[in-house]
Every structure is written in C-alpha cells, then in structure tokens.
Amino acid sequence: MIRNFFNLINEKRITEAREMMSDNREWMELFNDVDGIKVLEVEKSIEKNLYKVVFEAEIDQQIMSDTRFIKLRQDNRGVWKIDEIGTGP
C-alpha cells in the first residue's frame, strides 16, 4: 500500500493518492511540487501499523533523500488508509 501511494505521486495521480489518506490535506499541495519520487526502503516499526519509509524525491531539479514515518489505520469500512506522515515515530 505504501509503495503504491508513492507510485501514484510519482505518476502525478495526486487525487488517487489523496484517496489513500484518512485526512492529510496539507500534504497534497506538497505532492504537486514533486517531479519524481522513488521509495528506497519500507521497514515495519515495532509500533503497530507504523512504517519507516526512506525515499528520494526530485523537486525543482534537485534530488533529495528523506525519511518519513507513515502510520496506517483502518477506516469504518475496514479499508486501510494512511493516517499520519511524520518525521519521527
């Protein structure tokens, strides 16, 4: 699911990526600025439903590496969504 989310951003399918999130609208504007993104590593954390994601992003012709922690949760229909994206667990 996490890799699919980043693939949608890479393909500029931002609306579809947004649908995978519970309610993090502030991120969507940032995703529009990404020229390309590649996931290097997804690692499950000890904390339930938390994943460490290492990726490279191209923004304004600059490549940068970054790490984010993504927390998943099931909505009331049982569908998994990205609930939080942060810099630490």
Backbone bond lengths (Angstrom), bond angles and torsions (degrees), N, CA, C in turn:
res aa  C-N    CA-C-N  psi(-1)  N-CA   C-N-CA  omega(-1)  CA-C   N-CA-C  phi
1 M - - - 1.445 - - 1.529 111.23 -
2 I 1.323 116.91 -43.09 1.459 120.49 -178.20 1.523 110.90 -66.15
3 R 1.317 116.52 -44.91 1.471 119.42 177.89 1.526 110.96 -62.56
4 N 1.316 116.95 -39.62 1.465 120.99 177.89 1.529 110.57 -61.43
5 F 1.324 116.87 -42.34 1.454 122.36 177.84 1.535 110.73 -56.30
6 F 1.336 116.52 -49.56 1.454 120.51 -179.92 1.528 111.62 -67.76
7 N 1.328 117.50 -34.71 1.467 120.10 176.13 1.524 111.29 -62.15
8 L 1.324 116.87 -40.12 1.468 120.45 177.97 1.528 110.64 -62.90
9 I 1.324 117.32 -40.40 1.470 120.44 177.12 1.519 109.94 -63.98
10 N 1.327 116.71 -43.01 1.456 121.43 179.66 1.528 111.10 -61.16
11 E 1.321 116.90 -35.40 1.467 122.23 -179.84 1.527 112.48 -86.29
12 K 1.335 116.92 7.16 1.472 123.51 -179.58 1.530 112.27 61.50
13 R 1.317 116.25 29.87 1.462 121.90 176.23 1.536 107.36 -99.25
14 I 1.327 114.16 62.16 1.456 122.80 -171.54 1.528 111.90 -63.70
15 T 1.313 116.89 -39.96 1.467 119.82 -179.44 1.522 110.62 -61.81
16 E 1.330 116.81 -41.00 1.465 120.38 178.33 1.526 110.84 -67.21
17 A 1.332 116.77 -38.39 1.467 120.47 176.74 1.523 109.27 -63.62
18 R 1.307 116.88 -40.85 1.478 121.54 179.44 1.524 110.95 -59.67
19 E 1.330 116.88 -36.99 1.461 121.41 -179.78 1.526 112.07 -66.00
20 M 1.327 117.11 -17.46 1.457 121.27 178.34 1.529 111.91 -86.64
21 M 1.334 116.74 -2.31 1.459 121.75 -177.49 1.528 109.89 -106.51
22 S 1.323 115.61 148.81 1.465 119.42 179.84 1.531 110.90 -72.43
23 D 1.329 118.25 -48.34 1.465 120.80 178.01 1.518 109.74 -177.91
24 N 1.309 116.33 70.88 1.459 121.83 179.96 1.525 109.89 -124.00
25 R 1.294 115.82 61.28 1.463 120.76 -175.00 1.523 113.45 -60.49
26 E 1.328 116.94 -30.79 1.458 119.21 -177.31 1.529 112.41 -61.45
27 W 1.313 117.64 -24.36 1.463 121.05 -179.78 1.524 111.99 -75.63
28 M 1.313 118.00 -28.15 1.456 120.46 -170.36 1.528 112.50 -62.86
29 E 1.312 117.99 -37.77 1.450 120.58 178.10 1.526 110.75 -63.96
30 L 1.326 116.36 -39.88 1.463 120.34 177.48 1.517 111.67 -63.83
31 F 1.327 117.05 -39.01 1.463 120.59 -179.13 1.520 111.60 -63.24
32 N 1.323 118.15 -30.80 1.463 121.28 178.66 1.524 111.78 -64.26
33 D 1.334 117.86 -25.37 1.462 122.08 -178.97 1.526 113.35 -82.86
34 V 1.317 117.31 -9.40 1.470 121.38 -176.92 1.528 109.46 -79.92
35 D 1.346 115.13 123.90 1.467 120.40 177.53 1.522 111.36 -84.65
36 G 1.313 117.05 -27.08 1.456 122.38 178.25 1.518 109.43 -167.16
37 I 1.322 116.03 150.58 1.461 119.75 179.97 1.520 109.09 -148.03
38 K 1.322 116.28 139.64 1.464 121.59 -176.92 1.527 108.62 -137.93
39 V 1.324 115.84 122.86 1.465 121.09 177.48 1.521 108.85 -78.51
40 L 1.317 116.53 127.10 1.463 121.90 178.81 1.524 111.78 -96.94
41 E 1.352 116.16 -32.18 1.464 119.46 -175.49 1.527 109.89 -159.09
42 V 1.312 115.93 138.50 1.460 122.60 170.52 1.518 106.48 -125.64
43 E 1.331 115.98 121.82 1.464 121.02 -176.54 1.528 109.66 -127.85
44 K 1.328 115.92 125.19 1.462 120.59 178.79 1.524 109.07 -71.17
45 S 1.319 115.52 134.72 1.455 122.24 179.22 1.522 110.22 -86.98
46 I 1.311 115.80 166.93 1.464 120.52 174.84 1.528 109.73 -65.31
47 E 1.341 115.75 -36.40 1.465 120.57 178.59 1.533 109.79 -67.36
48 K 1.298 115.96 137.71 1.460 122.30 -176.48 1.536 111.44 -59.07
49 N 1.321 116.19 132.10 1.467 124.85 174.91 1.522 114.10 63.02
50 L 1.327 117.79 23.67 1.459 122.00 178.73 1.525 109.44 -115.31
51 Y 1.337 115.79 134.53 1.452 121.52 -177.47 1.523 110.24 -130.36
52 K 1.324 115.24 139.06 1.461 122.06 173.56 1.521 106.78 -92.25
53 V 1.329 116.80 127.67 1.458 121.58 -177.89 1.526 108.99 -123.25
54 V 1.320 115.90 121.43 1.459 122.62 175.96 1.523 106.73 -105.04
55 F 1.334 116.50 130.62 1.460 119.57 -176.50 1.520 111.02 -147.72
56 E 1.326 115.09 164.62 1.457 122.74 171.54 1.525 106.66 -115.04
57 A 1.317 115.78 135.83 1.461 120.86 178.26 1.520 109.14 -127.15
58 E 1.321 115.02 143.20 1.455 120.61 173.91 1.522 107.83 -107.52
59 I 1.332 115.05 121.11 1.453 121.97 178.83 1.526 107.06 -135.20
60 D 1.325 116.73 125.02 1.472 121.49 -179.20 1.523 111.74 52.43
61 Q 1.314 116.46 45.63 1.465 125.03 177.47 1.523 113.62 62.82
62 Q 1.312 117.73 19.78 1.458 122.12 174.63 1.517 109.08 -117.12
63 I 1.339 116.00 132.87 1.462 121.80 177.71 1.526 107.72 -95.07
64 M 1.326 115.40 130.14 1.464 119.25 176.73 1.512 109.40 -133.95
65 S 1.316 115.49 143.90 1.461 121.72 174.69 1.511 107.87 -97.01
66 D 1.320 116.03 144.91 1.453 119.77 -179.43 1.518 109.82 -153.10
67 T 1.318 115.31 164.23 1.461 122.68 177.22 1.517 107.93 -129.64
68 R 1.323 116.11 134.27 1.461 121.93 174.87 1.518 108.37 -133.74
69 F 1.308 115.12 153.16 1.459 121.54 174.82 1.521 107.55 -106.74
70 I 1.320 115.35 128.46 1.461 121.35 -176.93 1.517 108.87 -117.27
71 K 1.315 114.72 126.69 1.462 121.05 178.35 1.526 108.71 -106.58
72 L 1.327 115.35 131.61 1.458 121.66 178.80 1.520 110.28 -104.13
73 R 1.320 116.19 153.51 1.465 120.90 171.96 1.522 108.41 -151.31
74 Q 1.315 115.11 155.99 1.460 120.50 176.86 1.516 108.89 -89.70
75 D 1.340 115.68 136.28 1.459 118.37 175.72 1.528 109.63 -82.11
76 N 1.321 116.77 -176.29 1.474 119.68 -175.26 1.526 113.60 -68.47
77 R 1.334 117.47 -10.19 1.469 120.98 175.30 1.527 112.04 -98.20
78 G 1.334 116.16 0.70 1.459 120.42 -179.77 1.519 114.12 87.15
79 V 1.341 117.27 8.81 1.460 121.92 -179.95 1.528 108.83 -88.37
80 W 1.333 116.36 130.65 1.464 120.65 178.54 1.517 109.73 -74.72
81 K 1.341 116.32 135.11 1.453 123.77 -179.88 1.524 109.12 -131.94
82 I 1.320 115.71 155.63 1.460 120.54 171.96 1.518 105.97 -80.29
83 D 1.324 115.98 117.27 1.457 121.28 -174.18 1.530 111.96 -95.60
84 E 1.324 116.56 -36.10 1.471 120.62 -178.41 1.515 109.80 -144.69
85 I 1.338 114.89 145.70 1.460 122.41 171.22 1.523 105.56 -129.14
86 G 1.334 116.73 122.40 1.455 119.14 -176.76 1.505 112.64 -146.13
87 T 1.320 115.25 174.14 1.461 121.31 -178.04 1.532 112.43 -88.39
88 G 1.320 116.74 -10.88 1.461 120.09 179.39 1.517 110.77 -148.39
89 P 1.318 116.11 164.10 1.471 119.62 -177.58 1.514 114.63 -66.69
